[in-house]
Amino acid sequence: MISEPAPGDPFEALGDPHRRDILRLLSEGDKPVRGLADALPISRPAVSRHLRLLKEAGLVAERAQGTLRIYYLRDEGLRAVQAYLEGVWGDAARRFRLLAENTAPADD
C-alpha cells in the first residue's frame, strides 16, 4: 500500500513541473494568479490549486493588494530545502572522496 505524502511536504510540492515553473516565475518577482496563469499552459483554477500546495509546503505566501492576492516566494521554506539538499550532497561528497582516496588505481 502506498501512503499519501504528508501535507506540506516541500519535496512533494517540488515534484510537479508546473509547481516548479510557478516557483521560477515567482523568483522573477511577486505575481497575482492571473499573471502566473498567463505565463503557463494551465488554467487559473489549476494555478490556484498548485499555489495552495506550495503554500502548504511553506514555499510561497500571499498578501492582499486591493482585490488581488499577490504571491511571493518564502525565503524560509526555500532555505530549508536548500539546507537539506546541501546536507545530503555534503554527505555524499564526503563518502565519494573517502572511496576515491582509498581505492587503488587499476593496473593497465
N, CA and C atoms as an extended XYZ file, in Angstrom:
324
Properties=species:S:1:pos:R:3:atomname:S:1:resname:S:1:resid:I:1 pbc="F F F"
N         0.846       -1.185        0.000 N   MET     1
C         0.000        0.000        0.000 CA  MET     1
C         0.887        1.242        0.000 C   MET     1
N         0.616        2.170       -0.893 N   ILE     2
C         1.379        3.415       -0.991 CA  ILE     2
C         0.688        4.459       -0.137 C   ILE     2
N         1.449        5.052        0.762 N   SER     3
C         0.863        6.086        1.616 CA  SER     3
C         0.899        7.427        0.904 C   SER     3
N        -0.067        8.242        1.229 N   GLU     4
C        -0.125        9.596        0.679 CA  GLU     4
C         0.941       10.453        1.346 C   GLU     4
N         1.583       11.361        0.584 N   PRO     5
C         2.561       12.245        1.213 CA  PRO     5
C         1.884       13.166        2.217 C   PRO     5
N         2.623       13.507        3.228 N   ALA     6
C         2.096       14.411        4.246 CA  ALA     6
C         1.844       15.783        3.642 C   ALA     6
N         0.725       16.446        4.027 N   PRO     7
C         0.506       17.794        3.518 CA  PRO     7
C         1.642       18.697        3.975 C   PRO     7
N         2.041       19.567        3.110 N   GLY     8
C         3.090       20.497        3.462 CA  GLY     8
C         4.492       19.989        3.176 C   GLY     8
N         4.619       18.864        2.493 N   ASP     9
C         5.928       18.323        2.161 CA  ASP     9
C         6.518       19.107        0.992 C   ASP     9
N         7.600       19.865        1.227 N   PRO    10
C         8.145       20.677        0.134 CA  PRO    10
C         8.664       19.837       -1.023 C   PRO    10
N         9.146       18.628       -0.752 N   PHE    11
C         9.654       17.807       -1.848 CA  PHE    11
C         8.532       17.247       -2.696 C   PHE    11
N         7.397       16.968       -2.084 N   GLU    12
C         6.222       16.576       -2.859 CA  GLU    12
C         5.782       17.756       -3.728 C   GLU    12
N         5.793       18.946       -3.160 N   ALA    13
C         5.407       20.137       -3.912 CA  ALA    13
C         6.344       20.375       -5.091 C   ALA    13
N         7.623       20.115       -4.906 N   LEU    14
C         8.606       20.332       -5.972 CA  LEU    14
C         8.561       19.242       -7.040 C   LEU    14
N         7.816       18.170       -6.793 N   GLY    15
C         7.766       17.058       -7.730 CA  GLY    15
C         6.973       17.345       -8.994 C   GLY    15
N         6.190       18.389       -9.003 N   ASP    16
C         5.363       18.696      -10.169 CA  ASP    16
C         6.016       19.785      -11.022 C   ASP    16
N         6.128       19.569      -12.341 N   PRO    17
C         6.787       20.580      -13.189 CA  PRO    17
C         6.071       21.922      -13.225 C   PRO    17
N         4.735       21.917      -13.115 N   HIS    18
C         4.017       23.204      -13.108 CA  HIS    18
C         4.330       23.992      -11.843 C   HIS    18
N         4.441       23.297      -10.719 N   ARG    19
C         4.783       23.998       -9.477 CA  ARG    19
C         6.217       24.528       -9.537 C   ARG    19
N         7.107       23.772      -10.150 N   ARG    20
C         8.480       24.292      -10.317 CA  ARG    20
C         8.465       25.518      -11.228 C   ARG    20
N         7.632       25.502      -12.266 N   ASP    21
C         7.513       26.677      -13.143 CA  ASP    21
C         6.969       27.875      -12.365 C   ASP    21
N         6.004       27.643      -11.490 N   ILE    22
C         5.457       28.736      -10.670 CA  ILE    22
C         6.553       29.329       -9.796 C   ILE    22
N         7.358       28.480       -9.173 N   LEU    23
C         8.462       28.987       -8.342 CA  LEU    23
C         9.442       29.790       -9.183 C   LEU    23
N         9.743       29.303      -10.386 N   ARG    24
C        10.663       30.035      -11.278 CA  ARG    24
C        10.078       31.408      -11.615 C   ARG    24
N         8.793       31.459      -11.939 N   LEU    25
C         8.157       32.741      -12.266 CA  LEU    25
C         8.162       33.677      -11.059 C   LEU    25
N         7.909       33.140       -9.879 N   LEU    26
C         7.913       33.980       -8.680 CA  LEU    26
C         9.320       34.436       -8.314 C   LEU    26
N        10.333       33.695       -8.753 N   SER    27
C        11.707       34.142       -8.491 CA  SER    27
C        12.025       35.422       -9.261 C   SER    27
N        11.238       35.701      -10.289 N   GLU    28
C        11.402       36.929      -11.071 CA  GLU    28
C        10.668       38.105      -10.437 C   GLU    28
N         9.784       37.819       -9.484 N   GLY    29
C         9.029       38.879       -8.812 CA  GLY    29
C         7.655       38.390       -8.396 C   GLY    29
N         7.054       39.116       -7.477 N   ASP    30
C         5.734       38.765       -6.954 CA  ASP    30
C         4.697       38.882       -8.066 C   ASP    30
N         3.693       37.976       -8.049 N   LYS    31
C         2.702       37.968       -9.119 CA  LYS    31
C         1.335       37.521       -8.590 C   LYS    31
N         0.261       38.017       -9.220 N   PRO    32
C        -1.076       37.506       -8.910 CA  PRO    32
C        -1.309       36.207       -9.690 C   PRO    32
N        -2.377       35.495       -9.342 N   VAL    33
C        -2.699       34.240      -10.026 CA  VAL    33
C        -2.806       34.461      -11.529 C   VAL    33
N        -3.468       35.526      -11.914 N   ARG    34
C        -3.665       35.780      -13.351 CA  ARG    34
C        -2.325       35.927      -14.071 C   ARG    34
N        -1.372       36.632      -13.468 N   GLY    35
C        -0.060       36.789      -14.078 CA  GLY    35
C         0.657       35.465      -14.241 C   GLY    35
N         0.485       34.578      -13.255 N   LEU    36
C         1.086       33.246      -13.352 CA  LEU    36
C         0.381       32.422      -14.421 C   LEU    36
N        -0.953       32.455      -14.415 N   ALA    37
C        -1.722       31.661      -15.377 CA  ALA    37
C        -1.441       32.104      -16.809 C   ALA    37
N        -1.246       33.393      -17.012 N   ASP    38
C        -0.955       33.892      -18.360 CA  ASP    38
C         0.381       33.368      -18.888 C   ASP    38
N         1.293       33.040      -17.988 N   ALA    39
C         2.624       32.571      -18.385 CA  ALA    39
C         2.720       31.043      -18.447 C   ALA    39
N         1.634       30.352      -18.073 N   LEU    40
C         1.668       28.891      -18.018 CA  LEU    40
C         0.601       28.284      -18.917 C   LEU    40
N         0.804       27.035      -19.334 N   PRO    41
C        -0.184       26.374      -20.202 CA  PRO    41
C        -1.302       25.687      -19.416 C   PRO    41
N        -1.639       26.222      -18.246 N   ILE    42
C        -2.701       25.641      -17.423 CA  ILE    42
C        -3.678       26.735      -17.024 C   ILE    42
N        -4.857       26.335      -16.580 N   SER    43
C        -5.917       27.290      -16.244 CA  SER    43
C        -5.635       28.004      -14.926 C   SER    43
N        -6.359       29.100      -14.714 N   ARG    44
C        -6.240       29.819      -13.442 CA  ARG    44
C        -6.631       28.952      -12.255 C   ARG    44
N        -7.740       28.178      -12.352 N   PRO    45
C        -8.051       27.303      -11.217 CA  PRO    45
C        -6.930       26.289      -10.929 C   PRO    45
N        -6.287       25.788      -11.971 N   ALA    46
C        -5.178       24.846      -11.765 CA  ALA    46
C        -4.002       25.553      -11.091 C   ALA    46
N        -3.719       26.778      -11.506 N   VAL    47
C        -2.641       27.550      -10.869 CA  VAL    47
C        -2.968       27.762       -9.399 C   VAL    47
N        -4.224       28.076       -9.112 N   SER    48
C        -4.639       28.282       -7.715 CA  SER    48
C        -4.433       27.020       -6.881 C   SER    48
N        -4.768       25.856       -7.450 N   ARG    49
C        -4.553       24.590       -6.719 CA  ARG    49
C        -3.062       24.363       -6.464 C   ARG    49
N        -2.228       24.634       -7.477 N   HIS    50
C        -0.780       24.476       -7.302 CA  HIS    50
C        -0.257       25.446       -6.241 C   HIS    50
N        -0.741       26.678       -6.257 N   LEU    51
C        -0.317       27.663       -5.256 CA  LEU    51
C        -0.720       27.235       -3.850 C   LEU    51
N        -1.892       26.625       -3.711 N   ARG    52
C        -2.335       26.140       -2.395 CA  ARG    52
C        -1.350       25.097       -1.872 C   ARG    52
N        -0.927       24.171       -2.724 N   LEU    53
C         0.031       23.144       -2.301 CA  LEU    53
C         1.392       23.758       -1.970 C   LEU    53
N         1.813       24.742       -2.764 N   LEU    54
C         3.089       25.413       -2.487 CA  LEU    54
C         3.022       26.189       -1.170 C   LEU    54
N         1.859       26.788       -0.877 N   LYS    55
C         1.679       27.485        0.404 CA  LYS    55
C         1.733       26.504        1.555 C   LYS    55
N         1.039       25.376        1.431 N   GLU    56
C         1.048       24.357        2.491 CA  GLU    56
C         2.460       23.837        2.747 C   GLU    56
N         3.275       23.806        1.698 N   ALA    57
C         4.657       23.324        1.822 CA  ALA    57
C         5.590       24.412        2.343 C   ALA    57
N         5.074       25.627        2.524 N   GLY    58
C         5.886       26.718        3.057 CA  GLY    58
C         6.810       27.366        2.043 C   GLY    58
N         6.554       27.133        0.755 N   LEU    59
C         7.439       27.677       -0.281 CA  LEU    59
C         6.976       29.027       -0.813 C   LEU    59
N         5.675       29.301       -0.735 N   VAL    60
C         5.152       30.594       -1.169 CA  VAL    60
C         4.193       31.126       -0.113 C   VAL    60
N         3.919       32.400       -0.196 N   ALA    61
C         2.941       33.049        0.676 CA  ALA    61
C         2.175       34.049       -0.183 C   ALA    61
N         1.136       34.620        0.387 N   GLU    62
C         0.334       35.596       -0.349 CA  GLU    62
C         0.033       36.798        0.533 C   GLU    62
N        -0.255       37.894       -0.140 N   ARG    63
C        -0.686       39.103        0.562 CA  ARG    63
C        -1.777       39.759       -0.282 C   ARG    63
N        -2.653       40.472        0.385 N   ALA    64
C        -3.731       41.160       -0.312 CA  ALA    64
C        -3.219       42.486       -0.843 C   ALA    64
N        -3.620       42.784       -2.058 N   GLN    65
C        -3.335       44.089       -2.664 CA  GLN    65
C        -4.620       44.497       -3.381 C   GLN    65
N        -5.446       45.252       -2.672 N   GLY    66
C        -6.773       45.566       -3.204 CA  GLY    66
C        -7.577       44.277       -3.271 C   GLY    66
N        -8.120       43.971       -4.451 N   THR    67
C        -8.891       42.740       -4.618 CA  THR    67
C        -8.017       41.570       -5.078 C   THR    67
N        -6.746       41.830       -5.313 N   LEU    68
C        -5.836       40.782       -5.783 CA  LEU    68
C        -5.141       40.090       -4.624 C   LEU    68
N        -4.776       38.831       -4.844 N   ARG    69
C        -3.899       38.098       -3.949 CA  ARG    69
C        -2.565       38.003       -4.679 C   ARG    69
N        -1.535       38.582       -4.093 N   ILE    70
C        -0.209       38.586       -4.698 CA  ILE    70
C         0.622       37.483       -4.032 C   ILE    70
N         1.217       36.646       -4.856 N   TYR    71
C         2.027       35.533       -4.354 CA  TYR    71
C         3.502       35.858       -4.465 C   TYR    71
N         4.260       35.354       -3.489 N   TYR    72
C         5.705       35.587       -3.470 CA  TYR    72
C         6.396       34.392       -2.815 C   TYR    72
N         7.689       34.262       -3.070 N   LEU    73
C         8.468       33.173       -2.503 CA  LEU    73
C         8.710       33.403       -1.020 C   LEU    73
N         8.681       32.342       -0.253 N   ARG    74
C         9.022       32.402        1.171 CA  ARG    74
C        10.467       31.960        1.318 C   ARG    74
N        11.308       32.869        1.705 N   ASP    75
C        12.730       32.561        1.860 CA  ASP    75
C        12.965       31.412        2.829 C   ASP    75
N        12.196       31.380        3.920 N   GLU    76
C        12.411       30.349        4.939 CA  GLU    76
C        12.196       28.951        4.371 C   GLU    76
N        11.138       28.785        3.591 N   GLY    77
C        10.840       27.475        3.009 CA  GLY    77
C        11.891       27.039        2.018 C   GLY    77
N        12.320       27.966        1.182 N   LEU    78
C        13.334       27.637        0.182 CA  LEU    78
C        14.683       27.363        0.836 C   LEU    78
N        15.005       28.096        1.912 N   ARG    79
C        16.268       27.844        2.623 CA  ARG    79
C        16.264       26.474        3.279 C   ARG    79
N        15.113       26.036        3.774 N   ALA    80
C        15.029       24.715        4.398 CA  ALA    80
C        15.298       23.618        3.377 C   ALA    80
N        14.755       23.767        2.181 N   VAL    81
C        15.015       22.790        1.107 CA  VAL    81
C        16.493       22.827        0.731 C   VAL    81
N        17.032       24.017        0.581 N   GLN    82
C        18.448       24.161        0.227 CA  GLN    82
C        19.345       23.526        1.293 C   GLN    82
N        19.059       23.762        2.557 N   ALA    83
C        19.873       23.206        3.637 CA  ALA    83
C        19.822       21.677        3.625 C   ALA    83
N        18.644       21.131        3.384 N   TYR    84
C        18.519       19.678        3.319 CA  TYR    84
C        19.365       19.121        2.175 C   TYR    84
N        19.239       19.715        0.992 N   LEU    85
C        19.991       19.227       -0.166 CA  LEU    85
C        21.496       19.385        0.031 C   LEU    85
N        21.909       20.486        0.623 N   GLU    86
C        23.336       20.671        0.889 CA  GLU    86
C        23.842       19.631        1.881 C   GLU    86
N        23.020       19.288        2.875 N   GLY    87
C        23.410       18.262        3.836 CA  GLY    87
C        23.556       16.903        3.173 C   GLY    87
N        22.587       16.561        2.331 N   VAL    88
C        22.648       15.281        1.627 CA  VAL    88
C        23.839       15.268        0.674 C   VAL    88
N        23.996       16.334       -0.088 N   TRP    89
C        25.102       16.391       -1.043 CA  TRP    89
C        26.437       16.378       -0.304 C   TRP    89
N        26.524       17.081        0.793 N   GLY    90
C        27.767       17.107        1.560 CA  GLY    90
C        28.147       15.717        2.042 C   GLY    90
N        27.160       14.963        2.543 N   ASP    91
C        27.429       13.593        2.983 CA  ASP    91
C        27.868       12.727        1.816 C   ASP    91
N        27.199       12.845        0.682 N   ALA    92
C        27.549       12.040       -0.490 CA  ALA    92
C        28.936       12.407       -0.992 C   ALA    92
N        29.258       13.687       -1.005 N   ALA    93
C        30.575       14.122       -1.482 CA  ALA    93
C        31.679       13.606       -0.560 C   ALA    93
N        31.435       13.622        0.747 N   ARG    94
C        32.434       13.087        1.693 CA  ARG    94
C        32.660       11.596        1.480 C   ARG    94
N        31.560       10.848        1.287 N   ARG    95
C        31.696        9.406        1.054 CA  ARG    95
C        32.434        9.138       -0.258 C   ARG    95
N        32.134        9.900       -1.293 N   PHE    96
C        32.804        9.720       -2.580 CA  PHE    96
C        34.300        9.999       -2.440 C   PHE    96
N        34.658       11.077       -1.748 N   ARG    97
C        36.067       11.409       -1.560 CA  ARG    97
C        36.788       10.311       -0.779 C   ARG    97
N        36.144        9.806        0.257 N   LEU    98
C        36.729        8.726        1.049 CA  LEU    98
C        36.944        7.485        0.182 C   LEU    98
N        35.983        7.143       -0.613 N   LEU    99
C        36.104        5.993       -1.517 CA  LEU    99
C        37.233        6.226       -2.518 C   LEU    99
N        37.286        7.414       -3.114 N   ALA   100
C        38.306        7.715       -4.111 CA  ALA   100
C        39.699        7.680       -3.492 C   ALA   100
N        39.846        8.178       -2.283 N   GLU   101
C        41.149        8.203       -1.631 CA  GLU   101
C        41.610        6.811       -1.199 C   GLU   101
N        40.666        5.898       -1.011 N   ASN   102
C        41.017        4.561       -0.523 CA  ASN   102
C        40.903        3.475       -1.584 C   ASN   102
N        40.809        3.875       -2.825 N   THR   103
C        40.728        2.925       -3.910 CA  THR   103
C        42.059        2.958       -4.684 C   THR   103
N        42.647        1.825       -4.821 N   ALA   104
C        43.911        1.744       -5.562 CA  ALA   104
C        43.614        1.840       -7.047 C   ALA   104
N        44.438        2.577       -7.791 N   PRO   105
C        44.226        2.662       -9.240 CA  PRO   105
C        44.435        1.298       -9.880 C   PRO   105
N        43.633        1.018      -10.895 N   ALA   106
C        43.771       -0.258      -11.606 CA  ALA   106
C        45.056       -0.259      -12.426 C   ALA   106
N        45.752       -1.400      -12.461 N   ASP   107
C        46.962       -1.523      -13.279 CA  ASP   107
C        46.536       -1.656      -14.739 C   ASP   107
N        47.284       -0.976      -15.589 N   ASP   108
C        46.971       -1.049      -17.026 CA  ASP   108
C        47.592       -2.259      -17.658 C   ASP   108
